Every structure is written in C-alpha cells, then in structure tokens.
C-alpha cells in the first residue's frame, strides 16, 4: 500500500507540475521529485520483500495493510512538509522579505 500511495502522489504532483504555469516559482518539480524518489525507494523495498517472501507477500493481514497505508500517508505528508519548507525558504513571492524590510 505504501508503494501505491506514493505512486499516486507522484502522479498527481507530476500532473499538477505539468499543467501549472507557475511551476518554477512554486517549486512543483521539487515536489514531484520528492514523491518519485519515495516511489522508487518503496519499489525497491517491494522487490526485495517479494524476493524473500514470494507469494506470501500477497497474503497480508488487515493490520499489516493498515500499517502500510498509514506509513504511505505519513510519507506523503512528510514530503509535503519538506516541500513547504523549501517553498518558505525560497519565498517566491517575496512575502517574508517585504515583511522583514518593513520592520
């Protein structure tokens, strides 16, 4: 589930990046790369876990599926937090610069 959630987030971020005119100012490429990197990481985790467990990998309990889903949502949320931190540091509209110059 973690892999599926991060792939969905990566696809959504890529679609938004592709369709938005202000993609450079909002650093949408960075958000997309964060999610694609996480998807690649979870893909490698899937490959190695499948190689170890074979068909037992697909017979998970509900608790395991729930834990994987919560981990996927957490990864997506942390990716958003990292992107927001980058966006606030870069300050594309100059909001913080203007506020600090007034004081």
C-alpha positions in Angstrom: 0.0 0.0 0.0 2.9 2.4 0.7 4.1 2.0 -2.9 0.6 2.6 -4.3 0.0 5.7 -2.2 3.4 7.3 -3.1 2.9 6.5 -6.8 -0.5 8.1 -6.7 1.0 11.2 -5.0 3.9 11.2 -7.5 1.5 11.1 -10.5 -0.8 13.8 -9.0 2.3 16.0 -8.3 3.5 15.5 -11.9 0.2 16.3 -13.4 0.0 19.5 -11.4 3.6 20.4 -12.3 2.8 19.8 -16.0 -0.4 21.8 -16.0 0.6 24.8 -13.8 2.1 27.9 -15.5 3.9 28.9 -12.3 5.7 25.6 -11.8 9.1 27.2 -11.4 8.1 29.8 -8.8 6.2 27.2 -6.7 8.9 24.5 -7.0 6.5 21.9 -8.2 9.3 20.0 -9.8 10.8 19.5 -6.4 7.6 18.2 -5.0 7.3 15.8 -7.9 10.9 14.6 -7.5 10.3 14.0 -3.8 7.4 11.7 -4.5 9.1 9.9 -7.4 12.1 9.3 -5.2 9.9 7.9 -2.4 8.1 5.7 -5.0 11.5 4.4 -6.3 12.5 3.6 -2.7 9.3 1.7 -2.0 9.6 -0.1 -5.3 13.0 -1.5 -4.3 11.5 -2.4 -0.9 8.7 -4.3 -2.7 11.2 -6.1 -5.0 13.4 -7.3 -2.1 10.5 -8.2 0.1 8.8 -10.2 -2.7 12.1 -12.0 -3.4 12.2 -13.0 0.2 8.5 -14.0 0.8 7.4 -15.0 -2.7 3.6 -15.4 -2.8 3.2 -15.0 0.9 3.7 -11.3 0.3 0.2 -11.0 -1.1 -1.4 -12.7 1.9 -1.1 -9.9 4.4 -3.3 -9.4 7.4 -5.6 -6.4 7.7 -3.3 -4.9 10.4 -0.3 -5.1 8.0 -2.2 -3.4 5.3 -3.4 -0.7 7.7 0.2 -0.1 8.9 1.4 0.1 5.3 -1.4 2.6 4.5 -0.6 4.8 7.4 3.1 4.7 6.5 2.2 5.8 3.0 0.1 8.7 4.2 2.9 9.7 6.6 5.4 9.6 3.8 3.2 11.8 1.6 2.6 14.2 4.5 6.3 14.5 5.2 7.0 15.1 1.6 4.5 17.9 1.6 6.1 19.4 4.8 9.6 19.2 3.2 8.2 20.9 0.0 6.5 23.7 2.1 9.8 24.3 4.0 11.6 24.6 0.7 8.9 26.9 -0.6 9.0 29.1 2.5 12.8 29.3 2.4 12.9 30.3 -1.3 9.9 32.7 -0.8 8.9 33.1 -4.5 6.6 36.0 -4.0 8.8 37.8 -1.6 6.3 38.0 1.2 8.8 37.4 4.0 11.4 39.7 2.6 8.9 42.5 2.4 7.6 41.9 5.9 11.1 41.9 7.4 12.1 45.0 5.4 9.2 47.0 6.9 10.3 46.3 10.4 
